[in-house]
Amino acid sequence: MPSDNKKEEVNPAVQERIERGDPWYVASQFAWAQRPEIRFIYEKRFEYFCSCLERVKKSSAAPLRMLDAGCGDGYWISRLESIQDVEIEGVDYNPLRVERAKQILARANIRVLDILHFETVKPFDVVLLNQVIEHVKDDAGLLRKMLALLRPGGVLILGTTNEGSWIQQWSLRRGGGLSQTDHVHFYTEEAMRKKIIDAGFRIESMMREVFYVGSDRLYYALTRRRWGFRMLEALTKMFPSQCSDFYFECVAV
């Protein structure tokens, strides 16, 4: 069932970044996903998303209603729509990315909208909030919105970078990343867990990606090779607080 949202005007700050060609706002997310140093990372994420969806299916009538909140170019919709008995909508505040998503995913319901303004007649079974929350100043409000969009027992799949860890903080300061990023939050796992629980969710499962070595150049040199990726996974088990990113399966209670 379509939601009742009307198309809203584009945020001037977003439009300005598009016009000046900021790669975080205009570069192809499909091209990024196909890079050798990204493929193993994204395969691990996809496997985790699938495992979450399979658990939701056990307690929901088919088909599942799913929202990709911050869908960008539609890359994850294109991957997840292949799963049987899942119907996916998408929303993003970047009009350039939404237009691309519509061209690639002609049958999908995808709109330009700030997720904080999203409303729906029928609640979702699953919401994917993938690498979004670190960009939103009112993160507590965003989590409350996610809870409101879900049915009781529905699942929020939330992913964000572990930029509050000491290695990532050191790397950002050393390389000047803190002055260049548009992230407004730098979470640790402990801080993220508390925010999720305070918002009214129960954490069902968690996935830590791979160990971050403190240098993007070395990190991506390793992630492009299966043996390097496996080594970083092993290091994450040894030093979980220093993983690159973490994902939570959050149940609405």
Buried (B, 14 or more C-beta within 10 A) or exposed (E): EEBEBEEEEBBEEBBEBBEEEEEEBBEBBBEBBEEEBBBBBBEBBBEBBBEBBEBBBEEBEEBBBBBBBBBBBBBBBBBBBEBEEBBBBBBBBBBBBBEBBBEBBEEBBBBBBBBEEBEBEEBBBBBBBBBBBBBBEEBEEBBBBBBEBBBEEBBBBBBBBBBBBEBBBEBBEEEEBBEEBEBEBBBBBEEBBEBBBEBBBEBEBBBBBBBBBBBEEEBBEBBBEEEBBEBBBEBBEEBBBBBBBBBBBBBBE
